Amino acid sequence: MPIIVRGIGPKRRRMDGRGPQSSLLRVECHKIIEQGKAMAVSFGLILPNRAVILGAVTVRDLFDLAAQGEASGAFDTLWVGDSLLAKPRLESVTLLSALAAITTRVRLGVGCMATFAHRHPVLLAQQWASLDVLSHGRSWLVVCLGGSNEAGAAQALEHTAMGIQARERIGRLEEGMVILRKLFHDQQVSHHGRFYQFDGLTLQPSPVQDPCPIWIASNPTGLTWRGGASASETVIERSFRRVARYADGWMTNKVTPEQFGQQWGRITTMAREEGRDAAQLSNALYHNININEDRQAALVESKTFLDTYYTANFSPAFVEGWTAAGTPKQCIEEFQAYFNAGVQHVSLRLTSWDQRGQLKRFLHEVAPAFAA
């Protein structure tokens, strides 16, 4: 019996189960899903826009990956990253606008916009609304705090260059989200906050989507710049409360399925405490994948990729907790465990410089297991 999969985006999707192992993988995945509760799930493809700066891929490569990802039907979203000086790459809104011109179906997301606190919300509101118009309502904004000064000299320089204090990031993120929501569809908007003040603004154009989704990405229990160490319980509480109060959805990473289920439960409980309908909140997992019959080789290649991409030296355990690695069957089982825990969308980064090869393997050997 095939598995019905619906994305959290605007359209139902079908995935072509091509490849010699398609039937076998469908059967194995169906056995897995019978142990839990079938639910709506989807995949997104993360395009390595930092890799262009590193010289590992070209802009043409990014466009080709985007076109192949959309044509496959296996993905309902294309994702790009965001950073200014800490981890420089092609600027996210510019790249998403280019992708809007060469795609027609997939949603176009930034996950996450680490420079959100650096961007003036009035200008960003117009830029993002324009992207939503250019893409005919396919934009997906996921904001985050970016790194603290402790994350490194380049991150500290980024804050200094943009004229903000690292301690202001939380306030600017929350205030910026409020402003964007007002400007997207209200008329004659006034705002008098800690960081931004204005009167009588009407933004043009308005986004196609109403409301235009704004999510928050966070993982206070697995901080990347601390090698996966957790923040304090007070910080964790505030982080989850921020999602519950301000966001349309939550994106996270570096959690086990069990941890995800527990944390998502806390957020939805907080949302109800905030007077919101928790059923209207959505979630996503930002994850890595490397398909290789030798799981250890897949993890070694993933570590090499991630260390280079982030200018870091992650521990093997950190990489393993952030990557679906090994045979197609092992990857399928890992994704299914996340879906059973309540994950609705998985955005996938291919942790190999052989982006085309890994994409081909995912499409032929993993994606068919989740096809309708």
N, C-alpha and C positions, 0 to 999 in steps of 0.2 A: 504493500500500500504506500503510495507516494506521500510525502510530507507537504502540507500546505504551508506556505510561508508568505506572510504579508509584512511589508516594511512599515516603518512609522512615518514615512513620507506620504505624499499625496496620492500615490498610485500603487495598485497591486502589481506585483512583478512575478515573472516566471523566469527560471534559469534553465538553460539547455543542458541536459545531462549527457554531454558527449564525452567520449574517452572510453578506453577498454574496461575500466573498473567501475563505470557509473552504476550499473545495476547492483553490483556487490555492495558498493558504498551506501546506496539507498537502503538496502536491506539492513546493513549493520547500524546505520543511523536510526532507522525505525525501531530497532531493538532497544537502542539507547533511549529514544524519546518515550517509549512505552513505560520506562521506569519512572518518568517524571511527568510533568504536565506540559503538553504541547501549547505553544503560545506564539504570538506574532514576533518575528525576528527579522533582521536585515543586516547586510554587510555594507561597509563603505571602504573605498580604496584611498589610502593616504599617498599622495604624490610627494616625492622627496625634493621639495623645492630648495632645500639647503644644498642638496647634492650638486646643483648647478654651480653654485659658488665654489664648491670643493673640486669641481672639474670631473666628477664621476659620471654625470649625465648631462645631456644638452637640453635646451628648451624644446627642441623637436622631439626628444625622447619623452619629455613630460606630456606633450600634446598627444603623442602616439599612445602612451599608456592610458591617458584619459579617454581617448577615442575607443581603444580596445576594451577598457573597463565598462564604458557605457554600452557598447555594442554587445557585450557578452550577456547582459541582463542579470549578471550575478551581483551587481552593486547598485544600490539606489542613491549613493552619495559619492562625490569626490571631495577629498579633504586636502587642505594645505596647512602648513605650519606658519608661524609668525614670530619674528624677532627682529630687532634693529641692529644692535651691536654685539649682544651677548653670543648669539648664534646666527649670524647674518645669512640671509637667503633672499630669493625673489619676494618682493613685498606682496603681502597676502591679498589685499583687495584688488590690486592691479592684476595679479595672476588670475584671481577668480573671475574678473571681468573678461579676460582673454578666454578663459574656459567657457564662459557663457556664450561666446560667439561660435564655439566649435562643438557644443553639446546641445541637446534638446530635452532630455528626459531627467537626468540625474540631478539631485540637489547639489548645491555647491557650498561647502562649509569651510570655515577656518576653525581649527581645533588644536590649540586654543589661541585666541588673540592675546598674546602675552604683552603686547604694547597698548592694551586698552587704556590703562591708566595714564599713558603718555599722550594719548590722542584727545584733542578737544572734542567733546561730545557733539557740539553743533556741526562742525565740519564732518565728523565721522557719520553723523545721522544722514547728512546729504549724500555722502559717498556710498553708504550702505543701502540707502533707499534707491539710489541710482543703479546699484548692482542688482537689486531685486527687480527693478523695471527691466534692465537689460536681459535678465535671465527669466523673465516672465514668472516671477514668484518662486524661484528655486533657492534663494539664499538661506543660509543656516549659520547664525552667529553664535559662537561659543567663546565667551570671554574668560579670562583668568587674571590672577594677580601678577604673573611674571615672577622673576626671581628677586630675592632680597640681595642686599649688598654682600652678604655672606656667601652668595653663590659664586662670586668671583669678581675680579677687577673689571672685566668687560661689562658685567651686569651693573656694577656700581657706576661705571662711566656712562652707561646708558641713562641712568636716572639723572646724573649730573647734567649731561648734555641736554636733556629734555626739561630741565628746570624743576624737577620734583624731588621730594624726599621719599626714600623707600618706605618710611612709616606712613605715608599718605596713600599708599596703593589701595588699601581696603576702602577708605572713604571715597576716593576717586572712582573706584569701580562701582560702588553702590550708587553714588550720586550720578555717575555717568549712565547707568542702566535706567534710572528714573527719568533722566532727561531724554534719552533716546525714545523711550515709550511715549512720552508726551509729544515729542516732535514728529514722530512717525505719522500720527493721524489727527492730532488736535490742531486747532487754529488759535492764533494770537496767544502763544504760549509764553508764560512768564515763569521764571525760576530764580530763587534767591537762596543759594546754598552756601556751604563752606568754601567750595572751590570755584563755583561758577555762578554768575548772576547775569540775567538778561530779562527784557520785557518785550512783549508783543511780537514774537517770532512765529512765522508760519513757514514750515519747510515745504519746498517743492523740489523734486517730485515726491509724492507719497509712495511708500512701498506697495507692491501689488498685494502682498500677504497682509491680512488684518485679523489678528495681530501678527506682526513680524516677529518670529521667534528669537528670543535671546536666552541662551543657556549659560550656565557657569560650569567650568571645569575645575576640579580640585581633587586632591588626595592628601589630606593632612596626616594620614597614617602611613604614607610611604613617600616621603619627600625625595624627589630626584636628586637635588643638590646635596642632600645628606646621605646619599647612598641607600635610600629606602627607609631611613629611620623615621620614627613617628614624632609628630608634634605633641605638645602637652594636651591633656584632656580638655582644658579650657579652650585652646585653639581649635581642637577638633569640633567641639560643641558649637563654637561661633561659625566655623566653616560650614557645617551642615545647616545651621540655622539660616545662614545667608542664602543658601540654595532654596530652602523652604520658603523664604520670605520674598525673594526677588526673581527667581529664575523660572523659565518654562520647562527646564530640564537640567539634568546633571550628567556630566561626562567625567569618568574617572579612569584610573589605571593602576597597575601594580597591586591588585587585590586578588585574593583567591575567590572562587565562587561563594564560599561560605562567608567570607568577609564582605563581599558585595551585598549578599542578601541581608546581612545584619545592618550594614550602613544604609542601604536603601530603605530598610524598614524604619530606621531612625529619622531619615529625611521626610518620609511620607507622614510619619506621626507628627513631626514638627509642622509640616504644611497644614495639617488639620488644626493644630493649635493656633496657626496664624489665620485661621478662618478660610483656608483655601480648599478646593476640591482636589484631594491628593490624586485622584484618578486622572486628572488632567496633566499631571507631571509625567515626563518621559525620561529615559536614561540611555546612556551609551557607554561602552567600554572602549578605551583607546589601547590597542594591543598590537603585538608584533607576531609575525609568522615566518618560519623558515622550514620548508619541507625537504627532508633528507632521510633516507633509510637509516642513516647513522645519526641518532639523536644528538650524540655528543658533538659530532662535527657540525650539526646545525646550530648548536648553542655556541660553539667556538666562533663560527662565522658571524652569528648574530652579535656576539660581544665585540668583535672587530669592527663591524658596521656601526654599532651604537656608540662605541668609544670614539670613533672618528666623527660621527655625526654630531655628537654632543661635546666634543673636545673634553672627554672624561676618561676615567678608568674604572668602570663599573665592576663590581664583584661578580663572579660567575653565578652566585645565588640570586643576585639582583636581576641579572639578565634572564635567568631561568623563570623567575616569577613574573616576568613581563612578556614572555614569548611562548607561543604555541610552536613547539619544535618536535621534529621527528617524522615518522611516517604519516601518510594521509590519514590513516585510521586514528593515530594518536592525536592529530590536530582536530579531527572531527569530534572525538570524545571530549577534548578540552572545551571546544566551543559549545558542545551540547550541555556540558556541566554549567557553563556560564548562563546559557539560555534557561536551563532548569532553575537556576538561582534567581531569575527575574531580569536578566539583561535583555534589552530589546534591540539594541543595535551594536554591532562590533565594527569599529573602524580599524582597518588592517594596514600596518606598514610591513612591507617586504624587506626583512633585514638581511639583504644580500645586494651586492653591486650588480648581480645578474637579475635585474628587475624583470626583464621580459621572461626569463626562464622560470622564475618563481611565480609570476603571474599565470603563466601557462599551466604550471602544475596545480595551482589553486583552482583555476577554472575547470580543469579536466579531472582532477582527482579529489578535490575537497568540496567545491561548490555544488556538484551534482547531488551530494548527500542531503542538501537542504533545498532541493528543487521541488517545485510543485508539479 
